[in-house]
Amino acid sequence: MTYTKLALAALACLVPLGLLHASPSPDVQKRVAEMVAVQFKTILNCERCDLAGANFGGQFLRLAAFQGANLKGADVNGAELTGIHLNRANLDGADLSRTNMAGAVLTGASLRNANLAYARLDAVRMAGADFTGANLSGANLRMLEYVEGTNFAGVTARGTVFRHAYLSRVNIAGADFSGADFTRSKGLTNKQLATACGDENTILPPGLKIPSCKTGN
């Protein structure tokens, strides 16, 4: 392998996965345009569709049926996703920041390294969902109940709201909960919290404590 090829290979390792996604294919662009054209006239149904890299930024996808769809690297920033069905969907690296996903179904979905900053995720069903490495900063995850098997490993959840959320047996290893609000959350244990970190602004239920992200103590 030449020096140039080695240099390019090394550079590729340094580029975030989300930036390596190619632009959506012409077929994806056409399908998205067709859905956007009727978004206010009907409930969209695109189960198991290939929508990798699609641009749904700011669109109206309320109650849409996207079960099993491939939305890897998609731009859904600021979209209305209330009650959307995304169970078993691939949303790895997708931009879901500032979306309204209240009441959505994310059961078994993959959202690894996705951006969900300031998203509304209250009352979302997410049992078995994988949020590994996702950005949940400023997001609203109130009143979660269906969370069995959910993976929050390595998430950034600074200032995230988990009020009244049920979080028993959820994996939070390596998560940053600085400034997060767990007021009246249920199911959390000190054993779970010992694998994560927070700060002096992290609000926990009585009797619980979390290591500091600054000191690790």
N, C-alpha and C positions, 0 to 999 in steps of 0.2 A: 504493500500500500504506500502511495506517495505521501510526502509531507503534507501536501494540500488536503488530501483525503483524510489524513489523520487529524488535521486541524479542524476540518469541518465536522468530523465525527465527535471530537471533543466539544466543539461549540454546541452541537445539537443536544448534548447531555446537560448543558447549562440552561437551555431554553425551557421555560415552563411548558408542560404538555399542552395546555390550552392554546399556546401560540403556534403549535405545530399543526393544528388542524387546518386542513385545506378549506377553501371557500366551498359553500354548498354546491353540489352538482346542479346542472341545468334542470334535471328532473325534480330535485328537491325545491329549487327556486320556483318552478312551475306549480308544484303542489302547494307550496306555501301561498303563492299568489291566488290560487283558486280558493283556498280556505279563507284568506283574508277578505276576499270579495264577498263572501256570504256569512262572515262571522256574526253579524247582527240579525241574520235571518233564520238561522238554524243552529242546533247544537252540533258542533263538529265531531266527526268520528273518523279517527285515523289509527286504528289499532294495529300494532306491529309494523307501522310505517317506518321507512328509513327517512329521517328528517335531520340527519347529522349536519351540524353547522347552520341549521335554518335560522332565519331572523324573524322572530316573533316579537321584537321589542315594542312595548306599548300596545299590543293587540288585545282583543277581547276573546278569551278562550274559556269563559265560564262554563263549567259542567262538561267540557270537552272530554271525549273518550280516547285517550292516547295510551291505553294499556299496552305494554310490551314494545312501545315505540323506541326507535333509536334517535335520541336528541343529544347525542354526544357533541359537546362544544357549541351547542345552540345559544343564540342570544335571545333571551326572553325578558330582558330588563324592563321593569315597570309594567309588565303585562297584568291583566286581570285574569286570575286563574282560580277564582273561587269555586270549590267543589270539583275541580278537574280530577280525572282519573288517570294517574300515572303509575299505577301498580306495575311492577316488573319492568318499568321503563329504564333506559340507559341515559342518565343525565350527567355523566362524568364530564367535568370541566365546563359545564354550562353556566351561563350568566343568568341567574334568577334573582339578582339583587332588586330590591324595592318592588317585588311582585306581591300581589295579594293572593295567597294560596290558602286562605282560611277554609277549613273543612275539606281540603283536598285529600286524595287517597294516594299515598306513596308506598304502600305495602310492597316490600321486596324490591323497591327501586334502588338503583345505584346512582349516588350523587357524589362520588369521590372527587375531591378538589373542586367542587362546584362553588360558585359565589352566590350566597344567599344573604348577603349583608342587607339589613333593614327590611327583610322580607316578612310578611305576615304568614305565620305557620300555625296559628292557634287552632286547636282542636283537629289537627291533621292526624290521619291514621298512617302510621309509619312503621308498623311491625316488620322487622327484618330488613329495613332500609339501611343502606351503607353510606354514611356521611364522612367517611375517613378523609381527613385533611381539608374539609370544607370550611368556608368562611361564613360563620353565622353571626358575626358581630352586629349588634344592634337589632337583631331579628326578634320577633315576637313568637315564642313557642308556648304560650299559655294553654292550660287545660288539656295537655296531652294525656291520652289514656292508652291507646293501642300502640305500645312501644316495645313489646317483647322482641328481643333479638336485635334491636336497633344499635348501630355502631356509630358512636360519636368520637372514635379514636382520633386524636391529633387535631380536632377542630379548633378553630379560633372563635371563641364565643364571648368576646369582650362586650360588656354592656347588654348582653342578651337576656331576655325576660323568659323565665321558666315558672312563673307564678301558677300555682294550682296544678302543676304538671306531675304526672305519675312517672317516676323514673327508675323503678325497680329493675335490677339486673341489666341495665343499659351499660354498654362499654364506653367509658369516658377516659380511658387511658391516654395520657399525653395532652389532654384538652386544656386550653387556657380560658378560665372562667373569670378573668379579672373584671370586676364591676358587674358581674351577672347577678340577677335577682331570682332567687329560689324561694321567695316568700310562699309559705303554705304548700310547697311541693311535697310530694309523698314518695316513699320507697327508696330514697337516697340513703346510703350508709356511709360511715366514715371509711370503711374498707374501699368503697368505690372512689370516694373523694381523695383518698391517699394516693391514687394513681394520676390525679390531675393537679391543677394549681389554680390559684386565684390571687386576690390582693385584699387590702383593707376595705375595699368598697364592695366586695362580694357579699351578698346577703344570703344567709343560710338559715334553715329551720333550727330551732333550739336544739342544742346538744351535738351539733355537727361542726366540723372544722375542716379546713382545706389548706394544704401547703401553699406557701407563697411562691409565686412565679419568679420573684426576684432572688430569693434565697434558697428555695427548695426545701425549706424547713417548715 
